[in-house]
Amino acid sequence: MKCICFKLTGDYGHYRPYYTTSSPTTYSLMPPTSIYGLIGAMLGLSKDNNNYYKDLESANTRVGIGLITPVKKIAMSTNLINTKNNYWVPTNKNSSGPRTPTRFEYVVGQEYLVFITMSDEILLDELAKRLERHCFAYGISLGLSNLIADAQLICYDSMQKVNGNDYIEMDSAVPTDKIEKEKGIKVLPDIKYCKERYVRKFGENRIPLDYVDVLFSTNARKISVKCSEVYKLNNFYFSFLT
């Protein structure tokens, strides 16, 4: 099966956790559902009724992600405006005025490795061509629409599943349920380990149906694990989160 690997970059990013309300924090990595939205924007899939997500689910899309640069985060106040009904009326309808200052957390100057595969090779070929030509149907972003991103194709080739029980240095985050329970992680002193929980799949009205816990290094070092599902693409070793 063929797989795409590309570099995703941006000045700022924000991936709001599913449990956050006001003053939102951010994930360190782009969650799987956000990557689906990124692919949908690149391909120009319809956002109405989450059709892009349904199309990618039908194509058996699988995604993986890893860090190229260490995680850096800052908190900044951001003015939110009410754009319901597709317009903005700058009137003082509430005590806070037409804008609502909200403190957001952002990742800064982040670079990611993203891995994509799907059973629909026509759609996968189209995605690879758009990445190669740097010609996306819609603008892409790191989470929020105003946080503009860029993407560069690294490779598009066949991937192989890796067999073996040895420790493997991973270029991506790894689902914890794929890591061997007994001595599955080689703990090293120069690696800052982090675990985050993402929504793996959602249903109608974007209600979460399934979650995935992932392990990675926030200082962009490769973690060594014994993993039951590892793939190799050129010189990259990775796992899928979906």
C-alpha positions in Angstrom: 0.0 0.0 0.0 1.2 3.5 -0.8 1.7 6.3 1.7 2.3 10.0 1.6 4.7 11.8 3.9 4.7 15.6 4.0 6.1 18.4 6.2 3.5 20.7 7.8 4.6 24.1 9.1 3.1 27.3 10.5 3.9 30.3 12.7 1.1 29.5 15.2 -1.2 26.6 15.8 -4.1 25.8 18.1 -5.8 22.4 18.5 -8.5 22.8 21.1 -8.9 19.7 23.3 -12.4 18.2 23.3 -12.8 18.8 27.1 -11.8 22.5 27.0 -14.4 25.3 27.4 -13.2 28.9 27.9 -9.6 30.0 27.9 -8.7 27.1 25.7 -5.5 25.2 25.9 -3.9 23.4 22.9 -2.7 20.0 22.1 1.0 19.7 21.1 0.2 17.6 18.0 -2.5 18.1 15.5 -5.3 15.5 16.4 -6.5 12.9 13.9 -9.8 14.7 13.3 -8.0 18.0 12.6 -5.7 16.2 10.1 -8.9 14.9 8.3 -10.0 18.5 8.0 -6.6 19.5 6.7 -6.8 16.8 4.0 -10.4 17.8 3.2 -9.2 21.4 2.6 -6.3 20.3 0.4 -8.6 18.2 -1.8 -11.6 20.6 -1.8 -14.0 18.2 -0.1 -17.3 19.6 1.0 -17.6 20.7 4.6 -21.4 20.7 4.7 -22.7 18.1 7.1 -19.1 16.9 7.7 -19.1 15.3 4.2 -15.3 15.6 4.0 -15.0 13.4 7.0 -17.5 10.9 5.7 -15.7 10.7 2.4 -12.3 10.1 4.0 -13.8 7.6 6.4 -15.2 5.7 3.4 -11.8 5.8 1.8 -10.4 4.0 4.9 -8.0 6.9 5.6 -5.3 6.4 8.2 -3.2 9.2 9.6 0.0 9.5 11.6 2.0 12.5 12.9 5.3 13.3 14.5 7.4 16.3 15.6 10.3 17.8 13.6 10.8 20.7 16.1 10.4 20.8 19.9 7.1 21.9 21.2 6.9 25.6 22.2 3.7 27.2 23.6 2.6 30.7 24.4 -0.6 32.2 25.8 -2.1 35.3 24.2 -5.4 37.2 24.5 -7.5 36.8 21.3 -10.6 38.9 20.4 -13.5 36.7 19.5 -16.4 38.1 17.5 -19.9 36.7 16.9 -20.2 35.7 13.2 -23.4 33.6 13.5 -25.7 33.9 10.5 -22.6 34.7 8.4 -22.3 38.4 9.3 -21.0 40.5 12.1 -22.8 43.5 13.6 -20.5 45.6 15.8 -23.0 46.6 18.4 -22.8 46.5 22.2 -25.4 43.8 22.8 -23.7 42.5 25.9 -21.5 43.9 28.7 -18.3 42.8 26.9 -19.1 44.6 23.7 -18.9 43.4 20.1 -15.7 41.5 20.9 -15.0 38.9 23.6 -11.3 38.9 24.8 -10.3 35.2 25.4 -6.9 33.9 26.5 -5.8 31.2 24.0 -2.8 28.9 24.2 -0.9 28.4 20.9 2.0 26.3 19.7 4.7 28.4 18.1 6.8 27.8 14.9 5.9 24.2 14.8 7.0 21.7 12.1 5.3 18.3 11.8 5.8 15.1 9.8 2.4 13.8 8.6 1.7 10.3 7.2 -1.4 9.6 5.1 -2.7 6.4 3.5 -6.1 5.3 2.2 -7.6 2.5 0.2 -8.8 4.9 -2.4 -5.6 5.2 -4.5 -7.2 7.7 -6.9 -7.9 10.1 -4.0 -4.5 9.4 -2.5 -2.8 10.2 -5.9 -4.8 13.4 -6.1 -3.5 14.4 -2.7 0.1 13.6 -3.6 -0.2 15.7 -6.8 -1.6 18.7 -5.0 1.2 18.5 -2.4 3.8 18.2 -5.1 2.4 21.1 -7.1 1.7 23.0 -3.9 -1.8 23.6 -5.2 -4.5 23.2 -2.6 -8.3 23.7 -3.2 -8.6 25.8 0.0 -6.2 27.5 2.3 -4.8 25.2 5.0 -4.2 26.1 8.6 -2.9 24.7 11.9 -6.2 24.3 13.6 -8.0 27.6 13.4 -8.7 29.1 10.0 -6.6 32.3 10.7 -3.5 30.3 11.6 -2.2 29.8 8.0 0.0 26.8 7.4 2.2 25.4 4.6 2.8 21.9 3.5 5.7 20.3 1.4 5.7 16.8 0.0 8.6 14.7 1.3 7.8 11.3 -0.4 5.0 9.3 -1.9 5.9 5.6 -2.0 5.0 2.1 -0.9 5.2 1.4 2.8 6.1 -1.9 4.4 4.9 -3.3 7.8 7.9 -4.0 10.1 8.0 -7.3 11.9 10.1 -7.9 15.0 10.2 -7.6 18.8 13.1 -5.2 19.1 13.0 -1.5 20.1 12.4 0.8 17.2 13.1 4.5 17.0 9.9 6.1 15.9 9.5 9.2 13.8 5.8 9.6 14.8 3.7 9.5 17.9 2.7 6.0 18.9 -0.7 4.8 20.2 -0.2 3.4 23.7 -2.4 0.4 23.0 0.1 -0.7 20.4 3.1 -0.6 22.8 4.1 -3.8 24.5 2.9 -3.6 28.1 6.0 -5.1 29.7 9.2 -3.1 29.1 7.7 -1.7 25.9 9.3 1.8 26.3 13.1 2.3 26.5 13.2 5.3 28.9 16.1 7.6 28.1 17.2 10.6 30.2 17.3 13.1 27.3 13.7 12.6 26.2 10.7 14.5 27.5 7.9 12.0 27.3 4.3 13.2 26.8 1.0 11.4 26.5 -2.2 13.0 25.1 -5.7 11.7 24.4 -7.4 12.6 21.1 -10.7 11.9 19.6 -10.1 9.2 17.1 -13.6 9.1 15.5 -16.7 11.2 15.8 -20.3 10.7 14.7 -23.3 12.9 14.0 -23.1 16.4 15.4 -19.4 15.7 16.0 -20.1 13.6 19.0 -16.9 11.7 20.0 -17.2 7.9 19.5 -13.7 6.7 20.1 -10.4 8.0 21.6 -6.8 7.2 21.2 -3.9 7.8 23.8 -0.6 8.6 22.1 3.0 8.8 23.3 5.6 11.1 21.9 8.6 13.3 22.9 7.9 17.0 23.3 11.6 17.8 22.5 11.3 16.2 19.1 13.5 13.3 19.9 12.7 9.8 18.6 11.2 7.5 21.2 12.3 3.8 21.2 9.4 1.4 21.7 8.4 -2.2 21.1 5.3 -1.6 19.0 2.9 -4.2 17.5 2.1 -2.0 14.5 5.0 -0.2 12.8 5.4 0.8 9.2 8.4 1.9 7.2 8.4 4.5 4.4 11.8 5.2 3.0 13.8 5.9 6.1 10.8 6.8 8.4 9.4 4.4 11.0 5.9 5.4 12.1 2.5 4.3 13.4 -1.0 5.4 12.5 -3.3 7.0 15.1 -6.5 5.9 13.3 
